[in-house]
């Protein structure tokens, strides 16, 4: 398990997708902010994805759990499922997929409001750090799996340029989530999950 101690004093809210150095030694540096054009690209492509959010979310989680079975340790309700068809029928997996997709939808809908995005991701990060005790590296892994699935399922929308923009967004989401872990007192952002 992780080592934890008292959380550090609260810091000012981070700027969405801006560069801030020196916050935590283990946290990755972030890229420059998304441009208005990049935000529009994300919102446009997400509109196509979100029409099928249940199926896409389930596809993402199935691939995540098949390729990274150690992630299932955090899900007592479906950790023993190994067969993709069995996973697809699991109501608990479907519910979690919907929560994941709704969280991303909330971020995408609020890209113009950095405070709202920070707030949403802080709640997600702190819940996963404190309540679920999920290794933060799984967020990075899940982001990569999501980008793979979106690129394969929506090739007409997820061109190479769009994939770069989404990669930039996912890196920023990971940065915010790991910031919430740090604020919650999680001392280590490791790569032991891989």
C-alpha positions as CSV (number, residue, x, y, z in Angstrom):
1,X,0.0,0.0,0.0
2,X,1.0,3.6,-0.3
3,X,2.6,5.6,2.5
4,X,0.5,8.6,3.6
5,X,0.8,11.5,6.0
6,X,-1.0,14.7,6.7
7,X,-2.0,16.6,3.6
8,X,0.0,19.7,2.7
9,X,-1.7,23.1,3.2
10,X,-4.1,23.9,0.3
11,X,-2.6,25.5,-2.7
12,X,-4.3,28.0,-5.0
13,X,-6.3,26.3,-7.7
14,X,-4.3,25.4,-10.7
15,X,-4.9,27.0,-14.1
16,X,-6.3,24.5,-16.5
17,X,-3.8,23.3,-18.9
18,X,-1.1,25.8,-18.1
19,X,2.5,25.2,-17.1
20,X,3.3,25.2,-13.4
21,X,6.6,23.9,-12.2
22,X,7.8,22.9,-8.8
23,X,4.4,21.9,-7.3
24,X,5.4,18.3,-6.6
25,X,8.6,16.6,-7.7
26,X,6.9,13.5,-9.0
27,X,4.2,15.3,-11.0
28,X,4.7,15.6,-14.7
29,X,5.0,19.1,-16.3
30,X,2.1,20.1,-18.3
31,X,2.0,21.4,-21.8
32,X,0.9,24.8,-22.9
33,X,-2.8,25.7,-22.5
34,X,-5.4,24.4,-25.1
35,X,-6.2,27.0,-27.7
36,X,-9.7,27.9,-28.5
37,X,-9.4,25.9,-31.7
38,X,-8.2,22.8,-29.7
39,X,-11.1,23.2,-27.3
40,X,-13.5,23.3,-30.2
41,X,-11.9,20.2,-31.7
42,X,-12.3,18.3,-28.4
43,X,-15.9,19.4,-27.9
44,X,-16.8,18.6,-31.5
45,X,-15.3,15.1,-31.5
46,X,-16.6,14.3,-28.0
47,X,-20.2,15.1,-29.3
48,X,-19.9,12.2,-31.7
49,X,-18.5,9.9,-29.0
50,X,-20.9,10.8,-26.3
51,X,-23.9,9.8,-28.5
52,X,-22.7,6.3,-27.8
53,X,-21.2,6.8,-24.4
54,X,-22.5,3.6,-22.8
55,X,-21.0,1.3,-25.5
56,X,-17.8,3.3,-25.8
57,X,-17.3,3.4,-22.0
58,X,-17.8,-0.4,-21.7
59,X,-15.4,-1.0,-24.6
60,X,-12.8,1.2,-22.9
61,X,-13.1,-0.6,-19.6
62,X,-13.1,-4.0,-21.1
63,X,-9.9,-3.3,-23.0
64,X,-8.4,-1.7,-19.9
65,X,-9.1,-4.7,-17.7
66,X,-8.1,-7.2,-20.4
67,X,-4.8,-5.5,-21.1
68,X,-4.1,-4.4,-17.5
69,X,-5.8,-7.1,-15.3
70,X,-4.1,-5.8,-12.2
71,X,-6.5,-2.8,-12.4
72,X,-9.4,-5.1,-11.5
73,X,-8.1,-5.4,-7.9
74,X,-9.9,-2.1,-7.1
75,X,-13.3,-3.5,-8.2
76,X,-14.6,-6.2,-6.0
77,X,-17.9,-6.3,-7.9
78,X,-16.3,-7.5,-11.1
79,X,-12.6,-8.3,-10.4
80,X,-13.2,-12.0,-11.1
81,X,-14.6,-11.5,-14.6
82,X,-12.0,-12.5,-17.2
83,X,-14.2,-13.0,-20.3
84,X,-14.9,-9.9,-22.3
85,X,-18.5,-11.0,-23.0
86,X,-19.0,-11.6,-19.3
87,X,-17.6,-8.1,-18.6
88,X,-19.9,-6.6,-21.2
89,X,-23.0,-8.1,-19.5
90,X,-21.9,-6.9,-16.0
91,X,-24.3,-4.2,-14.8
92,X,-21.6,-3.0,-12.3
93,X,-19.1,-2.5,-15.1
94,X,-21.6,-0.7,-17.2
95,X,-22.4,1.6,-14.3
96,X,-18.8,2.4,-13.8
97,X,-18.3,3.0,-17.5
98,X,-21.1,5.5,-17.4
99,X,-19.5,7.3,-14.4
100,X,-16.2,7.5,-16.3
101,X,-17.8,8.9,-19.4
102,X,-20.0,11.4,-17.5
103,X,-16.9,12.7,-15.7
104,X,-15.1,13.2,-19.0
105,X,-18.3,14.8,-20.4
106,X,-18.3,17.2,-17.5
107,X,-14.7,18.2,-18.2
108,X,-15.3,18.6,-22.0
109,X,-18.5,20.6,-21.4
110,X,-16.6,23.0,-19.1
111,X,-13.3,23.4,-20.9
112,X,-14.0,27.2,-20.9
113,X,-14.2,27.2,-17.1
114,X,-10.9,26.1,-15.6
115,X,-12.2,26.3,-12.0
116,X,-15.1,23.9,-12.8
117,X,-12.7,21.4,-14.5
118,X,-10.3,21.6,-11.5
119,X,-13.1,21.0,-9.2
120,X,-14.5,18.0,-11.0
121,X,-11.0,16.4,-11.3
122,X,-10.2,17.2,-7.7
123,X,-13.3,15.2,-6.6
124,X,-12.3,12.3,-8.9
125,X,-8.7,12.3,-7.7
126,X,-9.4,12.6,-4.0
127,X,-12.1,9.9,-4.1
128,X,-9.7,7.5,-5.9
129,X,-6.9,8.4,-3.5
130,X,-8.7,8.3,-0.2
131,X,-11.7,6.1,-0.7
132,X,-10.7,3.6,-3.4
133,X,-6.9,3.8,-2.9
134,X,-6.2,3.4,-6.6
135,X,-2.6,3.8,-7.8
136,X,-2.7,7.1,-9.8
137,X,-0.7,5.6,-12.7
138,X,-3.9,3.7,-13.7
139,X,-5.4,7.1,-14.8
140,X,-2.6,7.5,-17.3
141,X,-3.0,3.9,-18.5
142,X,-6.8,4.4,-18.8
143,X,-6.3,7.6,-20.8
144,X,-4.1,5.8,-23.3
145,X,-6.6,3.0,-23.6
146,X,-9.4,5.5,-24.1
147,X,-7.5,7.2,-26.9
148,X,-6.9,3.9,-28.6
149,X,-10.6,3.0,-28.5
150,X,-11.7,6.4,-29.7
151,X,-9.2,6.3,-32.6
152,X,-10.4,2.8,-33.6
153,X,-14.1,3.3,-33.2
154,X,-14.3,6.8,-34.7
155,X,-11.5,7.0,-37.3
156,X,-13.4,9.6,-39.3
157,X,-13.3,12.0,-36.4
158,X,-10.0,11.0,-34.6
159,X,-7.5,12.0,-37.3
160,X,-3.8,12.3,-36.4
161,X,-4.3,16.0,-35.6
162,X,-7.3,15.3,-33.4
163,X,-5.5,12.6,-31.6
164,X,-2.7,15.0,-30.7
165,X,-5.2,17.5,-29.2
166,X,-6.8,14.7,-27.2
167,X,-3.4,13.5,-26.0
168,X,-2.8,17.0,-24.8
169,X,-6.1,17.0,-22.9
170,X,-5.5,13.6,-21.3
171,X,-2.1,14.7,-20.1
172,X,-3.7,17.7,-18.5
173,X,-6.4,15.6,-16.9
174,X,-3.7,13.3,-15.4
175,X,-1.9,16.3,-14.1
176,X,-5.0,17.6,-12.3
177,X,-5.8,14.1,-10.9
178,X,-2.3,13.6,-9.6
179,X,-2.5,17.1,-8.0
180,X,-5.6,15.9,-6.1
181,X,-3.7,12.8,-5.0
182,X,-0.9,15.0,-3.7
183,X,-3.3,17.3,-1.8
184,X,-4.9,14.2,-0.3
185,X,-1.6,13.2,1.1
186,X,-0.6,10.5,-1.4
187,X,3.2,10.7,-1.2
188,X,4.1,8.7,-4.3
189,X,3.0,8.8,-7.9
190,X,4.7,5.6,-9.1
191,X,4.7,3.6,-12.2
192,X,4.4,0.3,-10.3
193,X,1.0,-0.3,-11.9
194,X,2.4,-1.1,-15.3
